[in-house]
């Protein structure tokens, strides 16, 4: 069968999805049965399914088969924009009731001509000496104290990830990432022309042997990991795993891009405390403060700083002068530190409520963080569960969003606990618990 002919089969299935003949959650036949029904070779059927996976139209669930994706029309690389849904378990920006008033007090006077004159000037990738000093002091954790002259800034955390990736992985290169990881890195890597290689994980995070295997087979240029409060699984690497990962990375001469965005919820310092010449630390202000008060931080080893700075400039990721001015104020007067303290308490309260409401179900959670991983009962599939929740005005994120390898997502969803008010959180968790105890048919019959 020619390339155009197997693509015609994929296009025909795509058309059935587009017109509603095939719906999210519908199961496609096994490839062997598909080949028999269409009178094609098994290898051709495999190519058709691979093309559907590539387009994000289907998802494979290990041991269960291939299903029409609930995200078929918008892709599964990352969540979309917030949709104004009533109970949002998808986007994970913690907003406390009093945080706006705290931030307003901190920014009082920034609208004065003298302050605005400085804030509205053109900024650079390294900010000002005052911003570097304040940021370095605030980012310090335990044994890790970055020097002010190490810091490079971007507009937000995603831009920091992009700049770090571009600095150490050439176009066409490969970067190892957790097999379930922060979704937006998939889109970032695709736009940079970088291939992501999944790294196997266990209860302590990325396995060192998987890094060695991936490098041996794919020749990695770097690895990107989340050692503290991993997204979506929530685990934090223990001391032994940290040492083993760094030993392998240093042996293979692999830079480690470590995403520390959720680190403020824990006391563990970045891996850079143990291997300052191997690690590039990524952090940002938006989750600590507020989504609209954003500044990205990159702390590279001195040997990589110039490359990172060049990457920020060429990518157009330099933060604005106003962002620097606002960040300096909320850091220096202790506002961010106070918000982080309050959010630690808030996260624990939300996890406690979630544990109570989802008692008896299979969840992976960390009492310190704002999200949890829910493995679904056998009678639910990830995509159909998300679709059913949406019909109750609840937004969830399916496992496919976090999976690096298309078609290899567990039957699970992530619940982001940060956004809803506590009464909404309680209502949403009760609804999800009721759904878990019912089948999709039973749940729909109550509509």
C-alpha positions in Angstrom: 0.0 0.0 0.0 1.4 3.4 -0.9 1.9 6.2 1.6 -1.1 8.1 0.1 -3.3 5.1 0.5 -2.6 4.5 4.2 -3.0 8.2 4.8 -6.4 8.0 3.1 -7.5 5.4 5.7 -6.2 7.6 8.5 -8.1 10.6 6.9 -11.3 8.5 6.7 -11.1 7.7 10.5 -10.3 11.4 11.2 -13.5 12.3 9.2 -15.6 9.9 11.3 -14.2 11.6 14.4 -14.9 15.1 13.0 -18.5 14.3 12.1 -19.3 12.6 15.4 -19.6 9.0 14.0 -16.7 8.1 16.3 -16.9 9.8 19.7 -14.4 10.4 22.5 -13.9 7.2 24.4 -15.0 4.9 21.5 -12.7 1.9 21.1 -11.0 1.1 17.8 -10.7 -2.6 17.0 -7.3 -4.3 17.6 -4.9 -3.7 14.7 -5.1 -7.3 13.6 -9.0 -7.1 13.4 -8.7 -3.7 11.6 -6.4 -5.2 9.0 -8.7 -8.1 8.4 -11.8 -5.9 8.1 -10.1 -3.5 5.7 -8.3 -6.3 3.8 -4.9 -4.7 4.4 -1.6 -6.0 5.7 -1.0 -5.9 9.5 2.0 -3.6 9.0 -0.3 -1.2 7.1 -2.8 -1.2 9.9 0.0 -0.4 12.3 1.0 2.6 10.1 -2.6 3.9 10.2 -2.8 3.7 14.0 0.6 5.3 14.3 -0.6 8.2 12.1 -3.8 8.6 14.3 -1.6 8.7 17.4 0.7 11.2 15.8 -2.3 13.5 15.1 -3.6 13.1 18.7 -6.8 11.7 17.5 -6.5 8.4 19.5 -4.9 7.3 22.7 -3.6 3.9 23.7 -4.2 2.8 27.3 -1.8 0.1 28.3 -3.5 -3.4 28.3 -6.8 -1.9 27.3 -6.6 -0.9 23.6 -6.8 2.2 21.4 -9.6 4.8 22.0 -10.8 8.0 20.4 -9.2 10.9 22.3 -11.3 13.3 24.2 -8.8 16.0 23.1 -9.0 15.0 19.4 -9.9 18.4 18.2 -7.4 20.4 20.2 -4.6 18.0 20.6 -3.2 16.5 23.8 0.2 18.3 24.1 -1.0 20.6 26.9 -4.2 22.0 28.5 -6.0 24.7 26.6 -6.8 28.1 28.0 -8.9 28.3 31.2 -12.5 27.9 30.1 -14.4 29.6 32.9 -15.7 26.2 33.9 -17.5 26.2 37.3 -15.1 23.9 39.2 -11.5 24.0 37.7 -9.4 21.0 38.6 -7.2 21.6 35.5 -5.2 24.7 36.1 -3.1 24.8 39.3 -2.5 28.5 40.3 -3.2 28.9 44.0 -5.0 32.2 44.7 -5.7 33.0 48.4 -8.6 35.2 49.4 -6.3 37.9 50.9 -3.4 37.7 48.5 -4.5 40.6 46.3 -4.6 43.0 49.2 -1.1 41.9 50.3 0.3 42.4 46.9 -1.5 45.8 46.5 0.2 47.1 49.7 3.5 45.9 48.4 3.1 47.7 45.0 1.7 50.9 46.5 3.7 53.8 45.1 4.8 52.0 41.9 2.5 54.2 40.0 4.4 57.4 41.0 6.4 59.1 38.2 9.8 58.4 39.7 9.1 54.7 40.3 7.4 54.3 36.9 10.3 56.1 35.1 12.6 53.2 36.2 10.0 50.5 35.7 9.2 51.4 32.2 12.7 51.4 30.9 14.1 48.7 28.6 15.2 45.7 30.6 17.9 43.0 30.0 18.1 39.3 30.6 20.0 39.9 33.8 17.8 42.6 35.3 19.4 45.0 37.8 21.9 44.4 40.6 19.2 45.0 43.1 16.8 42.5 41.5 19.6 39.9 41.3 20.5 40.3 45.0 16.9 40.2 46.2 16.1 37.2 44.0 19.2 35.2 44.9 18.5 35.7 48.6 14.9 34.7 48.2 15.6 31.6 46.0 18.1 30.3 48.6 17.0 27.0 50.2 18.9 25.0 52.8 22.5 24.4 51.6 21.8 26.1 48.2 22.5 29.8 47.9 22.9 31.0 44.3 25.2 33.9 43.7 23.4 37.0 42.4 25.7 37.1 39.4 24.5 33.7 38.3 20.9 34.7 37.7 19.2 35.2 34.4 15.5 36.2 34.1 12.6 35.7 31.7 9.0 36.7 31.5 7.7 33.5 33.2 8.6 29.9 34.1 7.7 28.4 30.6 10.1 30.9 29.0 12.8 29.9 31.4 12.3 26.2 30.5 12.5 27.1 26.8 15.6 29.2 27.2 17.4 26.5 29.2 16.5 23.8 26.7 17.6 26.0 23.8 20.9 26.7 25.5 22.0 23.1 26.1 20.1 21.1 23.4 20.7 21.8 19.7 17.9 21.7 17.2 17.5 18.1 16.3 18.9 17.0 19.7 17.3 14.9 22.4 16.4 15.6 25.9 15.4 13.0 28.5 12.2 13.8 30.5 10.1 12.0 33.0 7.6 9.6 31.2 4.8 11.6 32.9 5.8 15.2 33.0 4.9 18.9 32.9 2.7 19.1 29.8 4.0 22.3 28.3 7.5 21.0 27.8 6.2 18.9 24.9 5.1 22.0 23.0 8.2 23.9 23.9 10.4 21.1 22.7 8.5 20.7 19.4 8.9 24.4 18.6 12.6 24.2 19.3 13.0 21.1 17.1 14.0 19.0 20.1 12.9 15.4 20.6 11.9 14.2 24.1 12.9 10.8 25.3 10.8 9.3 28.1 12.6 8.2 31.2 11.1 5.4 33.3 10.0 6.3 36.8 9.2 4.6 40.1 8.0 5.9 43.5 11.1 8.0 43.9 11.0 9.7 40.5 13.3 9.1 37.4 15.3 5.9 37.6 19.0 6.3 37.1 19.2 3.2 34.9 16.6 4.7 32.6 18.8 7.7 32.1 21.8 5.4 31.2 19.6 3.4 28.8 18.1 6.4 27.1 21.6 8.0 26.6 23.0 4.7 25.3 20.1 4.4 22.8 19.3 8.0 21.9 22.4 10.0 22.9 20.8 12.6 25.1 22.1 16.2 25.3 20.4 16.9 28.7 17.7 15.8 31.0 14.7 17.8 32.3 13.3 16.6 35.7 11.2 17.9 38.6 13.0 16.6 41.8 10.7 18.4 44.2 6.9 17.9 44.1 6.8 16.4 40.6 4.0 17.3 38.3 1.7 15.3 37.9 2.6 12.6 40.4 3.6 14.8 43.4 6.7 12.8 44.6 9.9 14.4 45.9 13.2 12.6 45.3 14.8 11.2 48.4 18.5 11.7 49.2 19.6 8.4 47.8 17.8 8.9 44.5 19.2 12.5 44.2 22.8 11.2 44.6 22.3 8.4 42.1 20.7 10.6 39.5 23.5 13.2 39.8 26.2 10.5 39.7 24.8 9.2 36.4 24.4 12.7 34.9 27.9 13.7 35.8 29.3 10.5 34.5 27.5 11.0 31.2 28.2 14.8 31.2 24.5 15.6 30.9 23.3 19.0 32.1 20.3 18.6 34.4 17.5 21.2 33.9 15.6 21.0 37.2 12.2 22.6 37.4 11.8 23.9 41.0 8.5 25.8 40.4 6.7 23.9 43.2 9.8 23.8 45.5 8.4 26.6 47.6 5.9 24.1 49.0 8.7 21.9 50.4 12.0 22.3 52.3 14.2 20.3 49.9 16.9 22.3 48.2 17.4 21.9 44.4 19.8 19.3 43.1 22.2 22.2 42.4 23.1 22.2 46.1 24.9 18.9 45.4 26.0 19.4 41.8 26.3 23.2 41.1 28.2 22.7 37.9 25.7 20.3 36.4 22.3 21.8 37.2 20.3 24.6 35.7 17.6 25.6 38.2 14.3 26.9 36.9 11.8 28.8 39.0 9.1 31.5 38.7 7.0 33.9 40.7 3.5 33.2 39.4 2.6 30.3 41.6 4.2 31.9 44.7 2.5 35.2 44.1 -0.2 35.4 41.4 -0.5 34.4 37.8 -0.5 38.0 36.6 2.6 38.8 38.6 5.1 36.7 36.7 8.9 36.6 36.4 11.0 33.6 35.5 14.3 32.7 37.1 17.2 30.7 35.6 20.2 29.8 37.8 22.7 28.2 35.4 26.3 27.1 36.3 28.7 30.0 35.5 30.0 28.0 32.5 26.5 28.1 30.9 25.4 31.6 31.8 26.4 33.3 28.6 24.7 30.6 26.5 21.5 31.0 28.6 21.6 34.8 28.3 22.0 34.5 24.5 19.1 32.0 24.4 16.8 34.5 26.3 17.7 37.3 24.0 17.3 35.3 20.8 14.0 33.8 21.9 12.5 37.2 22.8 12.0 36.0 26.4 13.3 39.0 28.3 11.1 40.2 31.1 9.7 43.7 31.2 11.1 46.5 33.4 7.7 46.6 35.1 7.9 42.9 36.0 11.4 43.5 37.5 10.2 46.5 39.6 7.1 44.6 40.9 9.1 41.5 41.7 11.7 43.4 43.6 9.1 45.0 45.8 7.2 41.8 46.7 10.4 39.9 47.3 12.2 42.6 49.4 9.3 43.4 51.7 8.6 39.8 52.5 5.2 39.6 50.7 6.2 36.6 48.6 7.6 34.8 51.6 4.4 35.3 53.5 2.3 34.1 50.5 4.4 31.0 50.3 3.9 30.3 54.0 0.1 30.7 53.7 0.0 28.6 50.5 1.8 25.7 52.3 -0.9 25.7 54.9 -3.6 26.0 52.2 -2.2 23.1 50.2 -2.2 20.8 53.3 -5.8 21.7 54.0 -6.9 20.9 50.5 -5.0 17.6 50.4 -6.6 16.7 53.7 -10.1 17.3 52.3 -9.3 15.4 49.1 -8.0 12.4 51.1 -11.3 12.4 53.1 -13.6 12.7 50.0 -11.6 10.2 47.9 -11.0 7.7 50.7 -11.1 4.2 49.3 -9.9 5.1 45.8 -6.4 4.8 44.4 -4.8 8.1 44.7 -1.1 9.2 44.7 -0.7 12.3 46.7 1.7 14.5 48.7 0.3 16.3 51.6 2.5 19.3 50.7 1.3 19.9 47.2 -1.6 21.2 45.2 -2.3 18.3 43.0 -3.0 14.5 43.1 -3.0 11.6 40.7 -6.2 9.5 40.6 -6.0 6.0 39.1 -9.5 5.2 37.7 -11.5 2.0 38.4 -11.5 -0.5 35.6 -15.0 0.5 34.4 -13.9 4.1 33.6 -11.4 5.2 31.0 -9.4 8.4 31.4 -10.9 10.3 28.4 -14.5 9.3 29.0 -14.2 10.2 32.7 -12.9 13.7 31.8 -15.7 14.1 29.3 -18.3 12.9 31.9 -16.9 15.4 34.5 -17.1 18.2 32.0 -20.8 17.5 31.6 -21.0 18.3 35.4 -19.0 21.5 34.8 -15.8 20.0 36.3 -12.5 20.4 34.4 -10.0 17.6 34.9 -6.8 16.7 33.1 -6.5 13.2 31.5 -3.3 11.2 31.8 -2.6 11.6 28.1 -1.8 15.3 28.6 1.3 14.3 30.7 2.5 11.3 28.8 5.6 11.8 26.7 5.0 8.7 24.5 1.7 8.9 22.6 -0.4 5.8 23.4 1.3 5.0 26.6 -0.8 6.7 29.2 -2.1 5.0 32.4 -5.8 5.0 33.1 -5.7 8.0 35.4 -6.4 11.7 35.7 -4.7 14.6 37.6 -6.7 16.8 40.0 -5.3 20.3 40.5 -6.7 21.4 43.9 -5.5 25.0 43.9 -8.1 27.0 42.0 -11.5 26.3 43.5 -12.8 27.9 46.6 -13.0 25.4 49.5 -16.7 25.0 49.2 -16.3 24.4 45.4 -13.5 22.0 46.1 -15.7 20.0 48.5 -18.5 19.9 46.0 -16.3 18.9 43.1 -14.6 16.1 45.1 -17.9 14.7 46.2 -19.1 14.7 42.6 -16.0 12.9 41.5 -16.3 10.3 44.3 -19.9 9.6 43.1 -18.7 9.2 39.6 -16.1 6.8 40.6 -18.7 4.6 42.3 -20.8 4.6 39.2 -20.4 3.4 35.6 -20.5 5.9 32.8 -24.0 4.6 31.9 -25.2 4.9 35.5 -23.7 8.4 35.7 -25.3 9.6 32.5 -28.6 8.2 33.5 -28.8 10.7 36.3 -28.3 13.7 34.0 
